Amino acid sequence: MHLQTGRYIISHSRVPQADIYSYTSPGQFWFNPNWLFAVVAYLAYKAGGFPGLVILRLVVFLSVFYLLFRLLFRSSRHILSLGLLFLAVLVCRERIVERPEMFSFLFTVIYLSILYRFRQENTRLIWLLLPLQILWVNFHAFAVFGIIFIWVFIIAEYINLKIELPWEWSKSSVMNNERLKHLFCVGLWAIIVTCVNPYGIRIFKEYFSLLGWMHTHIDTLAGGIVELRPPFIERRLFGLDLIYYKILILISQASFLLNYRKINLGNLFLYFMFLYLSLVAVRNIAFFGLISIPIIAENLANFLQRKEDFLRKIPNFLKQAIAVFSLSAVITGCVYFSMDALSASFIMHGKIQPRIGFGESPIHPKEAIDFILRNEIKGNGFNNFGFGGYLIWRAWPELKVFVDGRTSVYDEEHLHFYANVFLYPYIFDQLVEDYNINYFLLDINSSGVLLKRLHDDNNWRLVFFDANGLVFVKNIPENKAVIDRYAIDFENWRDPEPDIEIKATKFRQKRIYPLSYFKKAVFFDMMGNAELARRQYERAVEVNPYIGELYNNIGATYQAEGKLEEALDYYEKALLVNPRLPSAHANLGFIYEKLGRKEEAIVEYKKATSAGGLLCAEAHNNLGCIYFEKGLYRKAVAEFRKAISINYGRAEYHFNLGSVFQAMGLIEQAISSYRETIRIEPDNIKAYNNLGACYLAKGDLLKAKRACEKVLEIEPDNEMAKKNLEGILQKIEEQKAPPK
């Protein structure tokens, strides 16, 4: 999308401020703070194609880490600077991509370099922040960070000058009143020059809207956008996930403790502000890394300076040994991670594709879009959110999008509707009718609800299928030629992707991920075609037999068919390859439970609880069910409560907790759990039946009667509810009868 926008701006000599790319929100106001990035990216692409974009990325990130090293080198020791720089690279590496935020990384390091230098000496470079702010505000929405950096320094230095802080905190800066006035002027002008953009002063309103979207995206889009989700919402706090981020937090906290006597207030404010932002969204972890690393360096430099007398007593040979060891560790780490990154690859379209390359990414739905254009499939299409930007680049103006990543263009109601299409089958007909949909361009691993609805509906035909995308067209005369020629029948389907024989060392083979086989296997799994799914998983295993998830997923296909012994065999294979694989432990626990081996099931479920996220919640729930069955009610309550704490919105967990309370005779707690079950799942018949039984046990016949009537309203032929209602009505009549 950015490339297409850059092309448009250069061709038309203006920045579009209304939507031109979608047919669902034409003319809607479009806030595009990245327009200058789009121009630069398109010029790089025009000059060198996709390699030009890769070179642009390399130049920007080499500049970021060079400037960061210079910043570290000013306040810290050589080896320490190298070590911290290496940690910064590890923390930021997931965000080293060709996106507008890469310029925000660059501006962040430049701003910090200038501000740190100005804090120590009266440099005229401080006024350079104003033209930089004008550039930043037109490159990326995070230009607001520039204003934050300046004003954090202003507030901190003002407090240093006016208030006596504990220990030596006030002495951590030597800025005087005159220099603070200059910084104050820069801060005011930075706010003013931020308005030098296509939207003027309105940009501040849009910043607040963007911030609101980042906080509500999980509610608006089912599951939210991965990069905007909190890092620990489904990941374990104590585990290897995001390990470098966790190490960074520990080291940074330790550096403040070591330097507690001479903490700089500006550093403290910036640190906790960006630590909070990193805990709110995964994408902010890289910014936290770039900002916290110089703070760590300054803290450790101050600490080592205080320990100078102690350091002098250390023999020179020991200092040299430590320096050599540290430098060797950094170099070894750089070499290892470079080799790992360069050797990592995946199978896609019958070829081994490098993860790091100069060509177009092979995971885009290029062939699917080319198929639509080549066969001149007309009309409105429905596309995945993640496909929108690429669809704009490849096919606009011939094709327009239903939705894309420009969330400022689409109102919340439209985004809600888009998300609900993937969750609720009854939305489908409304979508097709309201928007006159003629084709669907979908990710192969989209929601199974929508894919099955399309696959099983005779009004739609699948005409294109590969590891990236699917194309369904409406079964109407206009599409007859395409359907007759390309309709896919999975009963007689043979994968056109050739088998690949891998001849490589174990190190190399472990780094080849059979992505296309895996994605197709997941699709067939969702469609309920276990045989085709297994075939793809088995091809994946031939490519790389060192991935435990593949064996686990093959086992799951057998389990779905009721072949428990075969499933058990594959789960055990998965754990031989990866003994810590939580999903295999959970599945193995389920098999043991079905086979009556309860104690072994408990052991496996306990191992699965280390996973974190939804799998962990399910493992706790399954443990609770076993304890409930064994009569260990208190243990069952504890497990169900743990499951609820992880996934509160799962009605089943509340129902199970209510069942235990009911068995324990804790009627009020049971009623509360059943009510919560019904709030989450209003048509839960079992919850209404049990709720009626609880009210009956309390002697509240009217509420018990209403619960039974609600069951019969949902399911008129429910025999249990009929029987219970008959008994309740009889008791009500008995109460009305006059005493004899």
Number of C-alpha atoms within 10 A of each C-alpha: 19 23 23 20 25 22 20 17 18 14 9 10 9 11 15 17 15 15 19 19 25 22 16 17 19 15 14 16 15 18 23 25 23 22 24 22 24 26 21 18 27 25 18 19 18 14 12 13 15 19 16 19 25 22 16 17 19 15 11 18 19 13 16 21 19 14 17 25 22 12 22 24 18 16 19 22 14 14 18 19 22 19 16 23 24 18 21 26 19 20 23 21 11 12 19 16 14 16 17 20 21 20 23 23 23 20 23 22 24 20 21 20 20 18 20 17 16 18 20 12 12 15 13 10 12 19 17 13 23 19 12 18 26 18 20 27 25 22 25 21 20 21 24 19 17 25 20 15 18 22 19 19 23 20 15 18 26 17 15 22 17 9 10 12 13 11 11 14 17 21 15 18 20 14 18 14 12 10 17 20 13 15 22 18 12 21 23 13 16 23 18 15 18 25 18 16 16 17 14 12 15 12 21 15 10 17 17 11 12 16 11 11 17 16 15 14 19 15 13 20 17 15 11 16 16 12 13 19 21 17 22 17 15 16 18 17 14 12 12 10 13 18 14 17 21 16 13 21 16 11 15 22 14 15 21 21 14 16 20 17 16 19 25 23 21 22 22 15 16 19 21 13 14 20 19 14 17 22 17 19 20 19 21 21 25 23 22 26 27 25 22 26 24 29 23 25 24 22 27 23 18 22 19 17 12 12 11 11 10 10 13 10 8 10 9 11 9 10 13 11 11 13 15 13 13 16 17 13 13 20 15 12 16 15 12 12 13 12 11 14 14 14 17 20 23 18 20 21 18 14 16 17 19 19 16 13 13 14 14 13 14 18 14 17 23 17 16 23 21 13 15 20 15 9 11 12 17 16 13 20 22 23 21 21 21 15 20 23 20 20 25 23 16 19 17 16 13 11 21 22 27 22 25 22 14 15 16 17 23 21 11 17 10 16 18 15 14 22 19 18 18 19 15 12 15 11 15 16 11 12 15 16 9 8 15 13 18 20 24 20 23 24 25 22 18 15 15 20 15 18 21 14 17 20 15 11 12 10 12 19 25 21 20 21 20 20 24 22 23 22 23 25 27 21 18 13 9 13 18 14 12 19 21 11 9 14 17 16 11 12 8 6 9 9 14 9 14 9 14 15 9 13 9 10 8 11 11 15 18 17 17 22 23 26 19 21 26 23 21 23 30 22 21 21 21 18 18 16 16 21 15 23 24 24 17 24 25 19 19 24 20 15 23 20 17 20 17 24 22 26 27 26 25 26 27 25 21 20 19 13 11 11 13 20 14 15 25 23 16 23 29 20 19 27 20 14 15 15 13 16 20 24 25 30 27 28 25 29 29 24 21 20 18 12 12 11 13 19 12 15 25 23 16 24 26 19 20 26 23 18 22 20 17 17 20 27 26 24 32 27 27 25 27 29 23 19 21 21 12 11 14 14 20 14 16 26 22 16 25 27 21 20 28 20 12 19 18 16 15 18 21 19 28 26 25 24 29 29 24 25 22 22 13 14 13 14 20 15 17 25 24 16 24 30 19 20 26 19 13 16 15 14 16 19 21 15 28 26 21 21 28 30 24 22 20 17 14 13 12 14 19 14 17 26 22 16 24 26 20 19 24 20 13 13 13 12 11 14 11 13 24 16 11 20 22 14 13 21 15 12 14 14 11 11 10 9 9 7 6 3
